[in-house]
Amino acid sequence: MLDTPTFPQPLSEATHDALWQWAQNAYGLAGQWQTLWLNHLPLGRLNPSWAERLRRDWQGDIHEDADGLHLQAGSWLALGDGLQHLASEWKRLGLLHGWRDERFDVCDAEGQVLFALERAAFRPFGLLSHAVHLNGLSCREGEWHFWIGRRSPHKAVDPDKLDNLVGGGIASGEDITEAMLRESEEEAGLTPPQLSSLALRNRMHSLRSVARGLHNEILHIFDVILPPDVHPENLDGEVAAFTLMSIGQLVDAMLNRHMMADAQLVTLDAFRRFHLLNPQHPLTQWLQQLHTPHSYAV
C-alpha cells in the first residue's frame, strides 16, 4: 500500500496572500457579458464582440431581450449543425483560432447531451466544457513531490507554461474515466496498472475571461501516487518535458506566473486537501466555493 502524502507545515501567510491576489486577478467575469440562450436554455455567455458577430452572422431564428440573446431551431440537432456551420465560417474568415477538428458535448443542467460542437467554438460562445486534470505525486527521500509537465511550445493555448501531470478536454461521447486514462497514456505514457491508485478527488468550476471569449469549464480532478521507478514520458508531442518539483519549487513557479491558470487552480486544490493551506484564509474558502456537483448549470 502506498503512503498518503503528508507535508510538514502550511504555506506562509504571505504566500497565501500572494496566491489569493493571483486568484482574484485570474478568475471571474471581468467586463460585460450577455447570456446566450439556446432553444430556451441559458447555456452560454457572450462578450460584446462575439455577441455582435453572432447577431450579424446567425442565419436562423434569433431575438434579443433583457435576459440575453436567444437562438432557436426546430431541434437540438439542427441548432448544433447551425452553430457548427457558423464556427466553420468564422474559421474560414480567420476569426476563430485554435481549430482542433474535435468536438465537445453541450449538455443541459442535468448532464443530458444536447449536441456536439467543435471545441474551439466553446470559448466564443461561453459554453460549459469538461476536462480532466491529474495531480501526480511521488515520494523521494522522505519528501513528497509533484510531477509537473511543461507544455509544448507549439500548443495553441499557453505554450511553454507549466501544467499538471496530465490535463485535457473530455471529447464528445467520452466519460470521465475514459478521458483520464486516454490522456494519461497520450500525455504521460502511463498505463492502467501504473494508475492503480488513481482517484477522483474533486470537481471545480473554472470561470475566467480569455482572449477568445470565456473559459467556462468543469475540472474533474484526480490524484495518483507514482512509485519512484515510474517516470512519465510524453507520447503525443503536447508536453515538452516532465519535472519532479518540491513544494517550494512549485510555489515559486506559481508566484512567478509560470503555471497555466487551471493547472495552478488544480494544484492549489491539492494543497488544500493536503492541509498546506490555512482553512480560514480567503484563498482556501474561495477554493471550497468552486466545488461543484456532477451536474452544473451555467
N, C-alpha and C positions, 0 to 999 in steps of 0.2 A: 504494500500500500504506500503510495507516495504521500509525503507530508503535505499538510495545509500551509500555504505561505503565511509567515508571520514577520512583522517588522518591528524593530526595537522602539521607535518613538514617532509621534506625529510630526508632520512638517511644521516649520516655524510659523509664527503668526504673520510675519512679514511676507512669507511665501504664500500663505493663504490669501492675504490681501491683494498681492500682485496677480494671482490666478483669478481671483474674483473680479478684478478690474478687467482682465482679459475676457472673461466670460460675458461681462456686461457690454463690452465693445463688440464681441464677435457674434452674439446671438440676439434674437428678437427681430421684430419688424421695424426697420428704420424706413421712414418715408411714407408715401401714400400707397394704399393697396385697396383693390376692389375685389369683392367676392365674385368668383366665376361659378355660375350655376349651369349644370348640365342636366337636361331633362328633369328640372325642378330640384336637383340635389346640389348643395353647396360643396363642390369638390375641389376648387382651386382658388388661387389668389393671383391678381394681375397687378403689376406696376403700371404707371400711366403710359409708358411707351408700348408695352405689349397689349394693353387694353385698346389703344388707338389703332394699332396694327390689326388686331382682331376685328374691330368694328369695320375696317376698310375691306378686309380680305375674306371674311367668312361668307360663304355663298348660300347658307341655309337660313333657317328661322333664327332671328336674333332680336332681342329688345333689351332696353336698359331701364332700370328704375332705381329707387333709393336703396334697394337691397344689393344691387350689383348688376353684372352683365349676364344675360341669360341666353344660352344656346339650346335649341331644341331640334330633335329629329324624330322620325317615326319609330325608331328602335335604337337600342344601345349599339347594335352592330352598325347601323347607318351613321350614328353620331361618331363612333370610333373611326369609321372609314373616312368621314369628313375631316376629322382632326388629323388623321394620318396624312391625308392628301394635302391639307394645308401646311403641315410641317414639312412635307417633301418640297412644296413650292417655296417655302421660306429658306430651305436648304439651297435650292437651285438659285435663289436670288442672293445668296451669301449672307442671309440674316440669321440663320440658325447654324451654330457651330457644334462640333463635337459629335457628329452623327456616328452611331455605332452599329446600325442595322441589327439592333437588339431591342426587344420590346419588354416593357414592364406592364404589369396588370394595374388597371384603375379599378378600385373597389369601393363599395358603399360602406356605411358606418359599421355594418355587421361583418365586414370582410368578404362579402359576396363579390365575385369578379363581374364587372360590367363590360369591359372591353380591354384590349391591349393596345399599347401605343409606343412608338419609338421613344426610347429613354431620353434622348436629347431634348424632347419636347416637354418633359415634365417640369423643368425649371421655368421656362417661359409661361406655362400655364399655371404654375404653382401647385401642381398635383402632388398628392401624397405617394411617395415611393417607399420601398422597404429595402434594407441592406443588412448584411451580417458582418460583424466585426469580432475578431478573436484576439484576446489578451493571451499571449504565450509566456509562461513563466518557467524558470529553471533555477535550481539552487546550485551555486558554485562556492565551494569552500565555506559553507555555512551561511552564505548570504544570497538572498533571493534577487533575481534579475528579471527584466522583461526583454523578450525578443522583439526588436523593432526593425521594421523594413524601411528602406529608403526608396521612394517611388522613382520609377524610370524618368529620365529627363524628357522622354517622348510622350508622357501622359498628357492628355488634353486638360485634365484638372490637377492642379497642384503638383507640377513636375518637380522632382528633386526633394520634395518635402518628406519628413519622417511620417511613418504610418504604423498602424498596429501590425502584428504578425501577419494577419490576414484581414482583408476587408473587400467587400464587393456587393453589387446590387443583386437582388433576387429577381431572376428572369421570369417572364410570363410562364405560368403553369408549373413553376418550381416551388416546392415547400421549403421551409426554413432549414431543416436538416440537410436536405439535398444541396441547397445552395452553400451551406457551410462546408460540407465535405468536398464539393466541387472546387470551391475557391481555395480550400486548404491544399488540395492536390496541385492546382494550377499555380498558385502564388508561392507556396512554400514547400511543395514536394512531399507533403505529409499524407500518409496512408491511414486508413481506418484503424489498424492495430496501434499506430502511434498516437491516435486520438482517443484512446480508451478512457481517459479522464475528462473528455470534453463534456462541458455542462453549460446549458443556457442559464445565465445569471440575472439578466435584466433586459428590459425594453425601455428605450428612451426616445423622446420626440425631439428631433433636431430641426430647428426652425431659424433660418437666417437669410438675410439678403445676400445675393451673389450677383456677379456681373451679368449673368444670363437670366436673372429673374429671382426666383425664390427657391431655396433649398428647403424642402419640406419632406422629412424622411423619418421613418421609424427605424431605429438602430436596434437590431437583435444582438445582444452582447453575450458572447461565450468566453469562458476561460478554459485553458488547458495547461496542464503541468507536463513539461517535456523532460525526460531524463537527460543527464549531462552528455550522453553519447549521441543525442539526436541534434542535428544541425539543419535548419531549414535551407532549402535550395529552390530558387525560383525556376519555373518551367515555362512560363508564358511570356517572358520578356517585360512584364509590368513592374518588376521590382529590381532595382539595381544591385542591392546588397542587403544583408541582414546583419544586425549588430546586437550583441547582448549587453544591455545597459543597466547600470545600477540605478537606484532611486535618485541619487544625487545627480548623475548624468542626465537622467530623464527629466528631472525638474529644471536643470539648466537649459535643456533643449526647449522645454515648454516656455520658459521665461524669455528666451531669445527668439520666440516665434518660428522655430524650426519645424514644428509639427503641423500637419494639416488639422483643421479645426475639429472635425468629427473624431479623428484619431485621438486628439487631446481630450475631448469630452469622454470618450470611452475609457481612456486610461485613468482619468480623474474618477470615473465611476468605480473602477477597480480600487483606486486609492481609498475611496470612501468605504467600500466593503471590507478592505483590509485594515481599516482603522488608522490610516495615515492622515486622515482629515478630522478636524475637530467637529463633532456633531452640531455644536451650537453656532458655528461660523456661517454667515450668509451664503458662502460658496457651497457648503455641504447641504444646506437647506434647499438651495436652488436646484442642485443635482437631484435631490429626492423628489422635487416637484416635477421634474422632467420624466419621471417614471410613468409609463402608460400601460393600460391593459392590452390584451391581444388585439382587440378591435379599437379603432380610433377614427373619430370623425373630424374632418378639417374644421 
